[in-house]
Amino acid sequence: MIKYFIYIITNQINGKQYVGQHVTENEDDLYFGSGLLIRAAIKKYSIENFSKSYIEECFSYEELNLRETFWISFGLEVK
C-alpha cells in the first residue's frame, strides 16, 4: 500500500533541519531526500550524522504538498 509521509531530517552536528515529502510502500527504505541542500549537507557531514523522523502521514498527493508547505512555514529548510 502506498503511503504519503512528511519527514524531517536533522543534522546532529549543526542542528539544521530539512523538511521533505516521500511517497513509498516501505517507510524503512532509507530515503534521505533528493534536494540539493540535503544532498550537499550529507556529502559534507556524512549520513551517520543525520536522523530522520516522519512527522505526518497524509492520505493523498495533494494533501502531501499542502502539508509540506505548512511544515516549511515554521522556518525549517526546504528538503
Secondary structure, 3 states (H helix, E strand, C coil): CCEEEEEEEEECCCCCEEEEEEEECCCCCCCCCCCHHHHHHHHHHCHHHEEEEEEEEECCHHHHHHHHHHHHCCCCEEC
